[in-house]
Amino acid sequence: MERIASALGDSARWRIVELLAERPRSVGELAELTGARQPQTTKHLQTLARAGLVTVHPLGQRRVYALEPEPLAALAGRVRDLVATAAAHAGERDVVARYRAAIEAESALADRDRWADGRAFTFERVLAAARDVVWRHWVEPDLLASWWAPPSMTVTDCALEPRAGGRAVLEYRDAEGRYRSEGTVHAARRGEHLDFDLSVLDAAGAVSFTGHYDLTLTDAPDGTRLRLDLRITGTTVEAVPHIAGIGTGWGQVLDHLAAAVTTHTPKEPRP
């Protein structure tokens, strides 16, 4: 397939294929129609032949080339598959476009430190799982790591220790680098409430901003109603990409949580 795509990547060879799609033609005719010299045309035809796109038929002293449609049909099938895949994932491209627009908008506002202090966000979900299952996905590190990261990221360290003074940590990485947030849990009621801070750190370990989180879980007819309130303080000018991504990022990870608790097999709670 790669050889076919490479052969068709040259505009002169593409024109030859277009002409041969109409009917078989000789080298001389192809050279005349494309405005190229015969030796150059012959080289193009040899490349197309090696890719299986054309065959040569010696007819007396003439050599006539004919198009082989099967490789083109296979390539067309691959292209259709790519188009279908791209269409199925159009939402992910929309996320990137929205994120870029958000960065541009926030950059216009970030003219000084503390520019976003006091900004608040609220996220709500109804999750198809019991409150204890949802709670454990927040406080058990292995379950927390299964959902608490944006797409394409890998969690390398995470913890929300459900007690006052407990450790709050989120670290994840991708091919571009490592990202870490640290903080403290201030209050916890099993299966109901979690109050914690997380400070996003830059590459040097300095705080870019701090998020104050208030998580509440209540019973709902179809499972558990989750509400997460977030308030921002201590924002630096350099925090623009982080602030711009909060809405989209938390939307995505809570979608991951919804999928994780739905597929989770309940087990006896830890004592």
CORSUL-V782092 format. One record per residue. N is the residue number from 1. PHI is phi in degrees with one decimal (999 if undefined). Layout:
BEGIN
N | PHI
N | PHI
END
This chain:
BEGIN
1 | 999
2 | -64.5
3 | -65.8
4 | -64.1
5 | -62.0
6 | -65.3
7 | -63.1
8 | -83.5
9 | -74.8
10 | -93.2
11 | -63.5
12 | -67.2
13 | -69.5
14 | -60.8
15 | -65.0
16 | -62.3
17 | -63.1
18 | -60.1
19 | -68.5
20 | -72.7
21 | -64.2
22 | -76.2
23 | -175.0
24 | -63.0
25 | -143.7
26 | -82.7
27 | -60.6
28 | -62.5
29 | -64.7
30 | -63.9
31 | -62.9
32 | -65.2
33 | -72.0
34 | -94.3
35 | 76.7
36 | -105.7
37 | -78.7
38 | -61.2
39 | -58.7
40 | -66.3
41 | -63.1
42 | -60.8
43 | -63.4
44 | -62.5
45 | -66.0
46 | -64.9
47 | -62.9
48 | -65.5
49 | -67.6
50 | -63.2
51 | -82.2
52 | 80.4
53 | -87.7
54 | -136.5
55 | -127.6
56 | -107.8
57 | -122.7
58 | -68.7
59 | -120.8
60 | 65.3
61 | -86.6
62 | -95.8
63 | -119.9
64 | -109.5
65 | -105.4
66 | -127.5
67 | -78.6
68 | -100.9
69 | -75.0
70 | -60.8
71 | -60.9
72 | -65.6
73 | -64.5
74 | -65.2
75 | -63.4
76 | -61.7
77 | -63.4
78 | -64.6
79 | -64.9
80 | -61.2
81 | -62.7
82 | -63.5
83 | -62.8
84 | -64.4
85 | -64.1
86 | -62.4
87 | -66.5
88 | -67.6
89 | -111.1
90 | -59.8
91 | -61.2
92 | -69.3
93 | -68.5
94 | -63.5
95 | -60.1
96 | -62.9
97 | -64.4
98 | -66.0
99 | -62.9
100 | -61.8
101 | -63.8
102 | -65.5
103 | -61.9
104 | -62.7
105 | -67.0
106 | -69.9
107 | -60.6
108 | -68.6
109 | -95.8
110 | -82.3
111 | -98.2
112 | -164.1
113 | -65.1
114 | 66.8
115 | -64.9
116 | -112.2
117 | -58.7
118 | 89.4
119 | -65.2
120 | -127.0
121 | -133.3
122 | -133.0
123 | -125.2
124 | -133.1
125 | -146.3
126 | -107.0
127 | -104.4
128 | -83.6
129 | -161.0
130 | -67.2
131 | -58.9
132 | -64.6
133 | -65.0
134 | -63.2
135 | -57.5
136 | -64.0
137 | -69.9
138 | -94.1
139 | -113.2
140 | -97.0
141 | -53.4
142 | -66.9
143 | -73.8
144 | -59.9
145 | -67.3
146 | -73.7
147 | -138.3
148 | -87.6
149 | -162.3
150 | -64.3
151 | -57.0
152 | 75.0
153 | -99.4
154 | -119.5
155 | -73.4
156 | -110.6
157 | -161.1
158 | -157.2
159 | -164.9
160 | -135.1
161 | -73.0
162 | -79.1
163 | -159.7
164 | -60.6
165 | 87.2
166 | -68.2
167 | -77.8
168 | -122.4
169 | -143.9
170 | -139.6
171 | -131.7
172 | -142.4
173 | -143.2
174 | -142.9
175 | -66.0
176 | -91.7
177 | 164.7
178 | -121.8
179 | -132.9
180 | -135.2
181 | -131.7
182 | -134.7
183 | -172.5
184 | -139.8
185 | -84.5
186 | -102.2
187 | -158.0
188 | -153.4
189 | -126.2
190 | -50.3
191 | 73.1
192 | -130.6
193 | -151.2
194 | -143.4
195 | -122.2
196 | -151.9
197 | -113.8
198 | -139.8
199 | -103.3
200 | -79.5
201 | -101.6
202 | -85.9
203 | -61.5
204 | -89.9
205 | 91.9
206 | -81.8
207 | -78.1
208 | -85.5
209 | -169.5
210 | -121.4
211 | -105.0
212 | -106.6
213 | -111.0
214 | -129.7
215 | -104.5
216 | -126.7
217 | -123.5
218 | -134.3
219 | -69.0
220 | -134.1
221 | -54.3
222 | -103.3
223 | 147.0
224 | -133.9
225 | -93.2
226 | -107.3
227 | -131.5
228 | -122.7
229 | -102.0
230 | -132.4
231 | -126.0
232 | -103.9
233 | -139.8
234 | 63.6
235 | -74.9
236 | -103.0
237 | -61.1
238 | -71.0
239 | -81.2
240 | -48.1
241 | -60.3
242 | -68.8
243 | -62.9
244 | -62.1
245 | -94.2
246 | -62.5
247 | -60.6
248 | -66.7
249 | -62.2
250 | -68.6
251 | -59.8
252 | -69.3
253 | -70.1
254 | -71.0
255 | -62.8
256 | -61.6
257 | -60.6
258 | -58.4
259 | -69.4
260 | -66.1
261 | -72.2
262 | -70.5
263 | -92.4
264 | -72.6
265 | -87.6
266 | -60.7
267 | -139.2
268 | -63.3
269 | -63.9
270 | -70.2
271 | -68.9
END
